[in-house]
Structures are given as C-alpha cells and as structure tokens.
Amino acid sequence: MAASIWKLCIVFLCGYLINKWIPINHPFILTDFLIRFIVKPLEFFAGSIAFFIGLVVNARYIRETILKKKHLQEQKRRGWEVLAALSGLLLIFSVHFYIGPELTLLFFSLSFLYGIISVER
C-alpha cells in the first residue's frame, strides 16, 4: 500500500512539472511553442524527463491495478485497494486536467495505453 501511495505521489509530481515546464498558451501558436523550446532548452529537457518518468510510473501503476483486480476476481473477492487506487488516479487526473488539459490528456492516455499493452494474458 505504501508503494502505491509513493507511485501516486510521483505521478502527481511529474504531471505538475510537465504542466509547469511545458506550458501551452491560449490561443495556441505553433511558432511561439517551438521558439520557447529553443530559447529555454533546459525546461524542455527537464519536462521531457518528467514526462517519461511519469509515463512509466503511471503505466506500471495502471498495470498493477489491472493485475490486482484480475487476481481478486479469480478469487471471487472484492478489494478496496483497487477502488482506492482508481480513486486516487482519478483525483490526480482531475487536478491535472484543471491545471493543463492538453498535456494531461496526452500524459494519461499514453500511460493508460502503455499500461494496458504491458498486461500479460
């Protein structure tokens, strides 16, 4: 359980850093977006590393939650841990969606796909 809380904290921190270091201004202008990466390459590099770390940790967390649910279903038990894990992930998603919806959708959709792909049959 403590490992799950740490993973949720890492996902929250990485998502926050992504939204802070790779901002998307409205209205979106592609040239301004690309020039920002040229002018401030350290923020882009740090944001990319935070994106990658958060993606991998979030995908593993989703994978473990799916496997835990599958295991509990085979034993015909209901687990509060799976419900708590999904609730925590939904809470983090909603907070990040409020901060920056575009990067949040990209971050969580890619990690969800990677987490589902890595589940073995």
OpenMM code with the backbone's topology and positions (N, CA, C; nanometers):
from openmm import Vec3, app, unit

residues = "MET ALA ALA SER ILE TRP LYS LEU CYS ILE VAL PHE LEU CYS GLY TYR LEU ILE ASN LYS TRP ILE PRO ILE ASN HIS PRO PHE ILE LEU THR ASP PHE LEU ILE ARG PHE ILE VAL LYS PRO LEU GLU PHE PHE ALA GLY SER ILE ALA PHE PHE ILE GLY LEU VAL VAL ASN ALA ARG TYR ILE ARG GLU THR ILE LEU LYS LYS LYS HIS LEU GLN GLU GLN LYS ARG ARG GLY TRP GLU VAL LEU ALA ALA LEU SER GLY LEU LEU LEU ILE PHE SER VAL HIS PHE TYR ILE GLY PRO GLU LEU THR LEU LEU PHE PHE SER LEU SER PHE LEU TYR GLY ILE ILE SER VAL GLU ARG".split()
positions = [
    Vec3(0.0820, -0.1190, 0.0000),
    Vec3(0.0000, 0.0000, 0.0000),
    Vec3(0.0868, 0.1260, 0.0000),
    Vec3(0.1963, 0.1219, 0.0738),
    Vec3(0.2848, 0.2384, 0.0783),
    Vec3(0.3500, 0.2627, -0.0577),
    Vec3(0.3800, 0.1549, -0.1288),
    Vec3(0.4382, 0.1705, -0.2626),
    Vec3(0.3384, 0.2358, -0.3576),
    Vec3(0.2117, 0.2032, -0.3430),
    Vec3(0.1087, 0.2645, -0.4279),
    Vec3(0.0969, 0.4134, -0.4009),
    Vec3(0.1060, 0.4517, -0.2759),
    Vec3(0.0977, 0.5940, -0.2414),
    Vec3(0.2188, 0.6683, -0.2966),
    Vec3(0.3370, 0.6071, -0.2887),
    Vec3(0.4563, 0.6703, -0.3449),
    Vec3(0.4440, 0.6865, -0.4956),
    Vec3(0.3903, 0.5843, -0.5616),
    Vec3(0.3731, 0.5939, -0.7068),
    Vec3(0.2743, 0.7043, -0.7428),
    Vec3(0.1675, 0.7160, -0.6665),
    Vec3(0.0716, 0.8239, -0.6917),
    Vec3(0.1360, 0.9607, -0.6697),
    Vec3(0.2199, 0.9718, -0.5682),
    Vec3(0.2901, 1.0990, -0.5444),
    Vec3(0.3854, 1.1315, -0.6589),
    Vec3(0.4548, 1.0309, -0.7106),
    Vec3(0.5457, 1.0533, -0.8229),
    Vec3(0.4681, 1.0941, -0.9473),
    Vec3(0.3546, 1.0292, -0.9723),
    Vec3(0.2717, 1.0645, -1.0879),
    Vec3(0.2212, 1.2073, -1.0744),
    Vec3(0.1781, 1.2448, -0.9540),
    Vec3(0.1291, 1.3809, -0.9334),
    Vec3(0.2404, 1.4829, -0.9555),
    Vec3(0.3574, 1.4572, -0.8978),
    Vec3(0.4696, 1.5498, -0.9114),
    Vec3(0.5151, 1.5618, -1.0567),
    Vec3(0.5288, 1.4500, -1.1251),
    Vec3(0.5723, 1.4547, -1.2656),
    Vec3(0.4693, 1.5257, -1.3527),
    Vec3(0.3419, 1.5001, -1.3301),
    Vec3(0.2387, 1.5691, -1.4071),
    Vec3(0.2385, 1.7183, -1.3821),
    Vec3(0.2605, 1.7573, -1.2578),
    Vec3(0.2676, 1.9002, -1.2261),
    Vec3(0.3881, 1.9649, -1.2941),
    Vec3(0.5019, 1.8967, -1.2895),
    Vec3(0.6223, 1.9513, -1.3523),
    Vec3(0.6084, 1.9595, -1.5039),
    Vec3(0.5407, 1.8639, -1.5638),
    Vec3(0.5159, 1.8701, -1.7082),
    Vec3(0.4347, 1.9940, -1.7416),
    Vec3(0.3281, 2.0164, -1.6668),
    Vec3(0.2431, 2.1326, -1.6933),
    Vec3(0.3148, 2.2637, -1.6646),
    Vec3(0.4101, 2.2622, -1.5726),
    Vec3(0.4825, 2.3844, -1.5403),
    Vec3(0.5944, 2.4119, -1.6408),
    Vec3(0.6666, 2.3083, -1.6808),
    Vec3(0.7828, 2.3266, -1.7665),
    Vec3(0.7502, 2.3267, -1.9154),
    Vec3(0.6378, 2.2700, -1.9543),
    Vec3(0.5977, 2.2712, -2.0953),
    Vec3(0.4586, 2.3349, -2.1032),
    Vec3(0.4504, 2.4656, -2.0860),
    Vec3(0.3178, 2.5290, -2.0888),
    Vec3(0.2651, 2.5435, -2.2317),
    Vec3(0.1345, 2.5343, -2.2434),
    Vec3(0.0686, 2.5573, -2.3717),
    Vec3(-0.0183, 2.6808, -2.3546),
    Vec3(0.0172, 2.7873, -2.4263),
    Vec3(-0.0561, 2.9131, -2.4156),
    Vec3(-0.1786, 2.9108, -2.5059),
    Vec3(-0.2779, 2.9889, -2.4657),
    Vec3(-0.4007, 3.0005, -2.5453),
    Vec3(-0.4133, 3.1419, -2.5952),
    Vec3(-0.4348, 3.1712, -2.7169),
    Vec3(-0.4509, 3.0779, -2.8291),
    Vec3(-0.3170, 3.0147, -2.8652),
    Vec3(-0.3239, 2.8916, -2.9101),
    Vec3(-0.2031, 2.8155, -2.9419),
    Vec3(-0.1429, 2.8644, -3.0728),
    Vec3(-0.0161, 2.9026, -3.0665),
    Vec3(0.0589, 2.9432, -3.1854),
    Vec3(0.1829, 2.8545, -3.1906),
    Vec3(0.1930, 2.7783, -3.2973),
    Vec3(0.2989, 2.6784, -3.3086),
    Vec3(0.4379, 2.7404, -3.3029),
    Vec3(0.4567, 2.8542, -3.3663),
    Vec3(0.5899, 2.9160, -3.3664),
    Vec3(0.6319, 2.9585, -3.2262),
    Vec3(0.5393, 3.0144, -3.1492),
    Vec3(0.5715, 3.0504, -3.0104),
    Vec3(0.6052, 2.9266, -2.9279),
    Vec3(0.5324, 2.8194, -2.9520),
    Vec3(0.5547, 2.6942, -2.8806),
    Vec3(0.6941, 2.6394, -2.9111),
    Vec3(0.7342, 2.6404, -3.0369),
    Vec3(0.8654, 2.5879, -3.0761),
    Vec3(0.9797, 2.6802, -3.0363),
    Vec3(0.9576, 2.8100, -3.0440),
    Vec3(1.0623, 2.9054, -3.0053),
    Vec3(1.0925, 2.8952, -2.8560),
    Vec3(0.9912, 2.8668, -2.7770),
    Vec3(1.0125, 2.8514, -2.6327),
    Vec3(1.1110, 2.7378, -2.6037),
    Vec3(1.1041, 2.6298, -2.6811),
    Vec3(1.1970, 2.5182, -2.6619),
    Vec3(1.3384, 2.5540, -2.7053),
    Vec3(1.3501, 2.6419, -2.8014),
    Vec3(1.4830, 2.6848, -2.8464),
    Vec3(1.5437, 2.7831, -2.7472),
    Vec3(1.4611, 2.8737, -2.6959),
    Vec3(1.5102, 2.9754, -2.6034),
    Vec3(1.5385, 2.9157, -2.4655),
    Vec3(1.4543, 2.8235, -2.4213),
    Vec3(1.4707, 2.7615, -2.2893),
    Vec3(1.4813, 2.6098, -2.3041),
    Vec3(1.5963, 2.5602, -2.3507),
    Vec3(1.6075, 2.4157, -2.3740),
    Vec3(1.6118, 2.3335, -2.2452),
    Vec3(1.6585, 2.3925, -2.1355),
    Vec3(1.6654, 2.3180, -2.0104),
    Vec3(1.5262, 2.2821, -1.9597),
    Vec3(1.4312, 2.3749, -1.9716),
    Vec3(1.2938, 2.3458, -1.9307),
    Vec3(1.2331, 2.2361, -2.0176),
    Vec3(1.2616, 2.2404, -2.1467),
    Vec3(1.2106, 2.1365, -2.2362),
    Vec3(1.2699, 2.0005, -2.2005),
    Vec3(1.3998, 1.9968, -2.1761),
    Vec3(1.4662, 1.8712, -2.1410),
    Vec3(1.4139, 1.8174, -2.0081),
    Vec3(1.4014, 1.9046, -1.9089),
    Vec3(1.3501, 1.8622, -1.7784),
    Vec3(1.2046, 1.8173, -1.7894),
    Vec3(1.1257, 1.8882, -1.8680),
    Vec3(0.9868, 1.8487, -1.8888),
    Vec3(0.9753, 1.7150, -1.9597),
    Vec3(1.0652, 1.6897, -2.0543),
    Vec3(1.0652, 1.5616, -2.1254),
    Vec3(1.1021, 1.4466, -2.0325),
    Vec3(1.1988, 1.4694, -1.9454),
    Vec3(1.2369, 1.3658, -1.8492),
    Vec3(1.1233, 1.3404, -1.7508),
    Vec3(1.0599, 1.4470, -1.7026),
    Vec3(0.9458, 1.4303, -1.6120),
    Vec3(0.8320, 1.3568, -1.6819),
    Vec3(0.8102, 1.3865, -1.8093),
    Vec3(0.7058, 1.3181, -1.8859),
    Vec3(0.7359, 1.1695, -1.8960),
    Vec3(0.8602, 1.1352, -1.9280),
    Vec3(0.8972, 0.9950, -1.9438),
    Vec3(0.8872, 0.9193, -1.8115),
    Vec3(0.9405, 0.9767, -1.7049),
    Vec3(0.9351, 0.9102, -1.5741),
    Vec3(0.7905, 0.8945, -1.5283),
    Vec3(0.7122, 1.0004, -1.5409),
    Vec3(0.5720, 0.9931, -1.5013),
    Vec3(0.4937, 0.8942, -1.5843),
    Vec3(0.5230, 0.8866, -1.7136),
    Vec3(0.4543, 0.7931, -1.8015),
    Vec3(0.4820, 0.6494, -1.7600),
    Vec3(0.6075, 0.6180, -1.7336),
    Vec3(0.6442, 0.4813, -1.6965),
    Vec3(0.5853, 0.4444, -1.5601),
    Vec3(0.5956, 0.5336, -1.4628),
    Vec3(0.5425, 0.5042, -1.3291),
    Vec3(0.3904, 0.4902, -1.3336),
    Vec3(0.3241, 0.5786, -1.4065),
    Vec3(0.1786, 0.5719, -1.4171),
    Vec3(0.1345, 0.4456, -1.4906),
    Vec3(0.2057, 0.4069, -1.5953),
    Vec3(0.1718, 0.2853, -1.6690),
    Vec3(0.1897, 0.1614, -1.5817),
    Vec3(0.2967, 0.1583, -1.5049),
    Vec3(0.3164, 0.0446, -1.4137),
    Vec3(0.2083, 0.0402, -1.3059),
    Vec3(0.1689, 0.1566, -1.2587),
    Vec3(0.0637, 0.1635, -1.1573),
    Vec3(-0.0687, 0.1127, -1.2145),
    Vec3(-0.0995, 0.1522, -1.3363),
    Vec3(-0.2222, 0.1053, -1.4016),
    Vec3(-0.2143, -0.0450, -1.4258),
    Vec3(-0.0993, -0.0927, -1.4691),
    Vec3(-0.0807, -0.2359, -1.4932),
    Vec3(-0.0981, -0.3159, -1.3646),
    Vec3(-0.0370, -0.2699, -1.2564),
    Vec3(-0.0501, -0.3402, -1.1291),
    Vec3(-0.1939, -0.3395, -1.0797),
    Vec3(-0.2648, -0.2309, -1.1012),
    Vec3(-0.4043, -0.2234, -1.0590),
    Vec3(-0.4900, -0.3210, -1.1389),
    Vec3(-0.4657, -0.3299, -1.2689),
    Vec3(-0.5415, -0.4242, -1.3518),
    Vec3(-0.5120, -0.5677, -1.3105),
    Vec3(-0.3856, -0.5996, -1.2870),
    Vec3(-0.3497, -0.7351, -1.2453),
    Vec3(-0.4057, -0.7684, -1.1076),
    Vec3(-0.4063, -0.6701, -1.0178),
    Vec3(-0.4627, -0.6926, -0.8849),
    Vec3(-0.6127, -0.7188, -0.8940),
    Vec3(-0.6818, -0.6441, -0.9785),
    Vec3(-0.8254, -0.6640, -0.9984),
    Vec3(-0.8523, -0.8012, -1.0584),
    Vec3(-0.7690, -0.8409, -1.1538),
    Vec3(-0.7835, -0.9723, -1.2166),
    Vec3(-0.7630, -1.0839, -1.1139),
    Vec3(-0.6629, -1.0676, -1.0289),
    Vec3(-0.6338, -1.1665, -0.9255),
    Vec3(-0.7483, -1.1759, -0.8247),
    Vec3(-0.8017, -1.0615, -0.7837),
    Vec3(-0.9133, -1.0629, -0.6890),
    Vec3(-1.0392, -1.1212, -0.7516),
    Vec3(-1.0569, -1.0995, -0.8804),
    Vec3(-1.1743, -1.1527, -0.9486),
    Vec3(-1.1660, -1.3048, -0.9584),
    Vec3(-1.0461, -1.3581, -0.9772),
    Vec3(-1.0290, -1.5031, -0.9813),
    Vec3(-1.0600, -1.5655, -0.8462),
    Vec3(-1.0304, -1.4937, -0.7385),
    Vec3(-1.0573, -1.5439, -0.6043),
    Vec3(-1.1991, -1.5121, -0.5580),
    Vec3(-1.2763, -1.4466, -0.6434),
    Vec3(-1.4142, -1.4074, -0.6133),
    Vec3(-1.4216, -1.3193, -0.4888),
    Vec3(-1.3257, -1.2265, -0.4794),
    Vec3(-1.3227, -1.1318, -0.3682),
    Vec3(-1.3329, -0.9914, -0.4231),
    Vec3(-1.3747, -0.9030, -0.3375),
    Vec3(-1.3766, -0.7614, -0.3727),
    Vec3(-1.2667, -0.6933, -0.2932),
    Vec3(-1.1938, -0.6090, -0.3609),
    Vec3(-1.0824, -0.5432, -0.2942),
    Vec3(-1.1013, -0.3933, -0.2875),
    Vec3(-1.0849, -0.3393, -0.1694),
    Vec3(-1.0949, -0.1943, -0.1534),
    Vec3(-0.9700, -0.1263, -0.2068),
    Vec3(-0.8600, -0.2025, -0.2167),
    Vec3(-0.7349, -0.1444, -0.2663),
    Vec3(-0.7474, -0.0996, -0.4119),
    Vec3(-0.8172, -0.1787, -0.4924),
    Vec3(-0.8347, -0.1426, -0.6334),
    Vec3(-0.9206, -0.0180, -0.6448),
    Vec3(-1.0251, -0.0116, -0.5644),
    Vec3(-1.1119, 0.1065, -0.5656),
    Vec3(-1.0362, 0.2305, -0.5189),
    Vec3(-0.9541, 0.2156, -0.4164),
    Vec3(-0.8742, 0.3287, -0.3676),
    Vec3(-0.7704, 0.3708, -0.4717),
    Vec3(-0.7114, 0.2740, -0.5406),
    Vec3(-0.6116, 0.3058, -0.6434),
    Vec3(-0.6744, 0.3826, -0.7583),
    Vec3(-0.7891, 0.3377, -0.8031),
    Vec3(-0.8561, 0.4071, -0.9132),
    Vec3(-0.9075, 0.5440, -0.8703),
    Vec3(-0.9523, 0.5554, -0.7464),
    Vec3(-0.9983, 0.6853, -0.6963),
    Vec3(-0.8832, 0.7848, -0.6874),
    Vec3(-0.7687, 0.7388, -0.6402),
    Vec3(-0.6515, 0.8261, -0.6332),
    Vec3(-0.6054, 0.8707, -0.7705),
    Vec3(-0.6070, 0.7790, -0.8651),
    Vec3(-0.5670, 0.8133, -1.0017),
    Vec3(-0.6658, 0.9104, -1.0652),
    Vec3(-0.7941, 0.8917, -1.0393),
    Vec3(-0.8957, 0.9831, -1.0921),
    Vec3(-0.8834, 1.1216, -1.0296),
    Vec3(-0.8515, 1.1270, -0.9017),
    Vec3(-0.8314, 1.2554, -0.8347),
    Vec3(-0.7114, 1.3299, -0.8943),
    Vec3(-0.6022, 1.2592, -0.9151),
    Vec3(-0.4836, 1.3212, -0.9745),
    Vec3(-0.5133, 1.3674, -1.1166),
    Vec3(-0.5861, 1.2860, -1.1923),
    Vec3(-0.6220, 1.3248, -1.3287),
    Vec3(-0.7057, 1.4521, -1.3295),
    Vec3(-0.8019, 1.4616, -1.2395),
    Vec3(-0.8886, 1.5799, -1.2390),
    Vec3(-0.8123, 1.7056, -1.1976),
    Vec3(-0.7201, 1.6945, -1.1040),
    Vec3(-0.6398, 1.8107, -1.0639),
    Vec3(-0.5508, 1.8554, -1.1795),
    Vec3(-0.4868, 1.7606, -1.2453),
    Vec3(-0.4011, 1.7956, -1.3590),
    Vec3(-0.4821, 1.8477, -1.4771),
    Vec3(-0.6008, 1.7957, -1.4956),
    Vec3(-0.6850, 1.8441, -1.6048),
    Vec3(-0.7249, 1.9890, -1.5816),
    Vec3(-0.7428, 2.0259, -1.4568),
    Vec3(-0.7734, 2.1649, -1.4237),
    Vec3(-0.6527, 2.2551, -1.4520),
    Vec3(-0.5322, 2.2052, -1.4267),
    Vec3(-0.4103, 2.2841, -1.4483),
    Vec3(-0.3805, 2.2993, -1.5976),
    Vec3(-0.3787, 2.1900, -1.6696),
    Vec3(-0.3474, 2.1933, -1.8129),
    Vec3(-0.4105, 2.0756, -1.8843),
    Vec3(-0.5250, 2.0950, -1.9494),
    Vec3(-0.5976, 1.9805, -2.0062),
    Vec3(-0.5268, 1.9102, -2.1223),
    Vec3(-0.4556, 1.9827, -2.2062),
    Vec3(-0.3950, 1.9206, -2.3238),
    Vec3(-0.2854, 1.8217, -2.2850),
    Vec3(-0.1919, 1.8676, -2.2033),
    Vec3(-0.0823, 1.7797, -2.1630),
    Vec3(-0.1310, 1.6675, -2.0717),
    Vec3(-0.2338, 1.6944, -1.9930),
    Vec3(-0.2887, 1.5911, -1.9056),
    Vec3(-0.3514, 1.4792, -1.9870),
    Vec3(-0.4280, 1.5143, -2.0886),
    Vec3(-0.4871, 1.4115, -2.1741),
    Vec3(-0.3795, 1.3300, -2.2449),
    Vec3(-0.2765, 1.3958, -2.2935),
    Vec3(-0.1670, 1.3250, -2.3589),
    Vec3(-0.0949, 1.2332, -2.2604),
    Vec3(-0.0633, 1.2853, -2.1438),
    Vec3(0.0096, 1.2104, -2.0408),
    Vec3(-0.0679, 1.0865, -1.9961),
    Vec3(-0.1941, 1.1035, -1.9608),
    Vec3(-0.2711, 0.9916, -1.9082),
    Vec3(-0.3145, 0.8940, -2.0171),
    Vec3(-0.3424, 0.9420, -2.1367),
    Vec3(-0.3822, 0.8482, -2.2420),
    Vec3(-0.2647, 0.7605, -2.2847),
    Vec3(-0.1461, 0.8191, -2.2981),
    Vec3(-0.0294, 0.7382, -2.3343),
    Vec3(0.0080, 0.6402, -2.2237),
    Vec3(0.0010, 0.6831, -2.0991),
    Vec3(0.0342, 0.5912, -1.9901),
    Vec3(-0.0716, 0.4821, -1.9763),
    Vec3(-0.1977, 0.5144, -2.0026),
    Vec3(-0.3033, 0.4127, -1.9989),
    Vec3(-0.2814, 0.3093, -2.1092),
    Vec3(-0.2501, 0.3551, -2.2293),
    Vec3(-0.2234, 0.2619, -2.3393),
    Vec3(-0.1012, 0.1753, -2.3103),
    Vec3(0.0046, 0.2359, -2.2593),
    Vec3(0.1253, 0.1604, -2.2277),
    Vec3(0.0992, 0.0607, -2.1146),
    Vec3(0.0187, 0.1008, -2.0171),
    Vec3(-0.0147, 0.0100, -1.9079),
    Vec3(-0.0979, -0.1075, -1.9538),
    Vec3(-0.1925, -0.0840, -2.0444),
    Vec3(-0.2763, -0.1927, -2.0948),
    Vec3(-0.1959, -0.2859, -2.1853),
    Vec3(-0.1092, -0.2291, -2.2672),
    Vec3(-0.0288, -0.3118, -2.3574),
    Vec3(0.0638, -0.4041, -2.2784),
    Vec3(0.1134, -0.3583, -2.1650),
    Vec3(0.2096, -0.4384, -2.0889),
    Vec3(0.1445, -0.5471, -2.0036),
    Vec3(0.0116, -0.5523, -1.9983),
    Vec3(-0.0564, -0.6576, -1.9218),
    Vec3(-0.0485, -0.7874, -2.0008),
    Vec3(-0.0020, -0.8913, -1.9342),
    Vec3(0.0072, -1.0224, -1.9991),
    Vec3(-0.1237, -1.0968, -1.9808),
    Vec3(-0.1485, -1.1878, -2.0697),
    Vec3(-0.2744, -1.2642, -2.0630),
    Vec3(-0.2703, -1.3681, -1.9565),
] * unit.nanometer
topology = app.Topology()
chain = topology.addChain("A")
for resn in residues:
    res = topology.addResidue(resn, chain)
    for name in ("N", "CA", "C"):
        topology.addAtom(name, app.Element.getBySymbol(name[0]), res)
